[in-house]
């Protein structure tokens, strides 16, 4: 049986939220942020999680081993604003038990 993992999310106001994320619902980080309402509605996941808008860009502030970035994600981040070396699209990172303790920060709204 899968378990929940704890993830620390810093919202766009700088507030840190420690949330429980289910590993058995095929959710991604963008959906997690939306489910906890950590960003104003309509400002994250605008494309529905298709790696086509970068509204779910986040900065990974922990040393977790994440899945390899896809070509679509890489191309979208190449066009996004406020991109850093640790930028990823939340919609492209599935919640798994390996994300226990992950720390991310939401990128500024464009």
C-alpha positions, 0 to 999 in steps of 0.5 A, a space after each residue: 500500500 502506498 503512503 502519503 509523503 510530506 512536501 514543503 511548498 513555499 508560495 508566491 508570498 514566501 509562506 512555507 506550507 508543509 503538506 501531505 501528498 498522496 502517492 496513490 492518486 497519480 497526482 503531480 506537484 501542480 495538482 497538489 498546489 491546486 488542491 491545497 489552494 496555494 496559488 490563486 485560482 487561474 494562476 497555476 496549471 493554466 494549460 491543464 498540465 500539458 507542459 505548455 504554459 509554465 504557470 506551474 514553474 517551481 524551484 526545487 530547493 532540495 537535493 532529491 533525485 527527480 525524473 529526467 526533464 522531457 524535451 517538452 518541459 525543457 522547451 517550455 522552460 526555455 521560453 519562461 520567465 524567472 527561470 533558474 538552474 533548479 526550475 522544473 514544471 510542477 505538472 511534470 513531476 509525479 508524486 511518488 514515495 521518493 519525494 518525501 521531504 521535497 522542498 519547492 518554491 513557486 516561481 513568481 506569477 508572470 
